[in-house]
Amino acid sequence: MSESRYPKKGKILMLGEGDFSFTTSLLRFVDDPSCVVATCIETKDTITKKHRNAASNITDLRSKGVTVLYAIDATRLVKYHTLKDQQFSYIIFNFPHVGGKASIGQNRKLLKHLFC
């Protein structure tokens, strides 16, 4: 059985990345890495200090044409001019949660705001 590739058309929006390892892994299945936009809620400085592999993953992604954006709140995507008018065929939020030892209620609120 041959390995399926996606997407043949359209763009992929990655939300809530930590060290950008999920996006890095996803590229094995993407024909055109420039169709991928990877985001995280943290700033570049914060994420590279917090996650030891983040800097190398970000460098790898950018060298392949992936757009990497920082300080992006997944519940308020329309406020970012870089995302506002783009259409995405796939939106992937690999591990949606508010961070820390959050309650289920806070995580449900995050998902509700995301989908609204």
C-alpha positions as CSV (number, residue, x, y, z in Angstrom):
1,M,0.0,0.0,0.0
2,S,1.4,3.4,-1.0
3,E,1.7,6.2,1.5
4,S,-1.0,8.8,0.9
5,R,0.0,12.5,0.7
6,Y,-2.2,15.4,1.6
7,P,-3.3,18.1,0.9
8,K,-3.3,18.1,-2.9
9,K,-4.9,21.5,-2.7
10,G,-5.3,24.1,0.0
11,K,-3.5,25.2,3.1
12,I,-2.9,23.7,6.5
13,L,-3.1,25.8,9.7
14,M,-1.4,24.3,12.7
15,L,-2.6,25.8,16.0
16,G,-1.1,25.6,19.5
17,E,2.3,24.2,18.6
18,G,4.7,23.7,21.5
19,D,8.2,22.9,20.1
20,F,6.9,22.6,16.5
21,S,7.7,18.9,16.4
22,F,4.2,18.0,15.3
23,T,4.5,20.3,12.3
24,T,8.0,19.0,11.5
25,S,6.6,15.4,11.5
26,L,3.6,16.4,9.4
27,L,5.8,17.6,6.6
28,R,6.6,13.9,5.6
29,F,3.0,13.8,4.3
30,V,2.8,17.2,2.6
31,D,3.6,17.8,-1.0
32,D,4.2,21.6,-0.6
33,P,5.5,22.8,2.8
34,S,4.8,26.4,1.8
35,C,1.1,25.6,2.2
36,V,1.6,25.1,6.0
37,V,1.2,27.9,8.6
38,A,2.4,26.8,12.1
39,T,1.4,28.9,15.1
40,C,2.0,29.0,18.9
41,I,0.6,31.2,21.6
42,E,4.0,32.0,23.0
43,T,6.6,34.5,21.8
44,K,9.7,33.2,20.0
45,D,11.9,34.0,23.0
46,T,9.6,32.1,25.4
47,I,9.1,29.1,23.3
48,T,12.8,28.6,22.5
49,K,13.7,28.9,26.2
50,K,10.9,26.6,27.3
51,H,11.4,23.9,24.6
52,R,15.0,22.8,23.9
53,N,14.2,21.5,20.3
54,A,12.0,24.5,19.3
55,A,14.8,26.6,17.7
56,S,16.1,23.8,15.5
57,N,12.5,22.7,14.5
58,I,11.6,26.3,13.7
59,T,14.8,26.7,11.6
60,D,14.0,23.5,9.8
61,L,10.4,24.5,9.1
62,R,11.4,27.9,7.8
63,S,14.1,26.5,5.5
64,K,11.4,24.3,3.9
65,G,9.0,27.3,3.3
66,V,6.7,26.8,6.3
67,T,5.3,30.1,7.8
68,V,5.9,30.1,11.5
69,L,3.9,32.6,13.6
70,Y,4.3,33.5,17.3
71,A,1.9,34.9,19.9
72,I,-1.2,33.6,18.1
73,D,-4.3,33.1,20.2
74,A,-6.3,30.3,18.5
75,T,-9.5,31.7,19.8
76,R,-9.0,35.1,18.2
77,L,-7.7,34.3,14.7
78,V,-9.6,37.1,13.0
79,K,-7.6,39.7,14.8
80,Y,-4.3,38.7,13.1
81,H,-4.0,40.4,9.7
82,T,-1.6,37.6,8.5
83,L,-4.4,35.0,9.0
84,K,-7.6,37.0,8.6
85,D,-8.1,36.7,4.9
86,Q,-6.6,33.3,4.4
87,Q,-8.6,30.2,3.8
88,F,-7.4,26.9,5.1
89,S,-8.4,23.4,3.9
90,Y,-7.2,21.8,7.2
91,I,-7.0,23.3,10.7
92,I,-5.1,21.1,13.1
93,F,-5.0,21.8,16.8
94,N,-3.0,18.7,17.9
95,F,-3.3,19.1,21.7
96,P,-5.7,21.9,22.6
97,H,-5.3,22.9,26.2
98,V,-4.8,26.1,28.2
99,G,-1.5,25.1,29.7
100,G,-0.4,24.2,33.2
101,K,-2.7,22.2,35.5
102,A,-5.9,23.6,34.0
103,S,-9.3,22.3,34.8
104,I,-11.5,20.5,32.3
105,G,-13.8,23.5,32.4
106,Q,-11.0,25.9,31.2
107,N,-10.1,23.5,28.4
108,R,-13.8,23.2,27.3
109,K,-14.0,27.0,27.3
110,L,-10.9,27.1,25.0
111,L,-12.5,24.7,22.6
112,K,-15.8,26.5,22.6
113,H,-14.1,29.8,21.8
114,L,-12.1,28.1,19.1
115,F,-15.1,26.7,17.3
116,C,-17.2,29.8,17.7
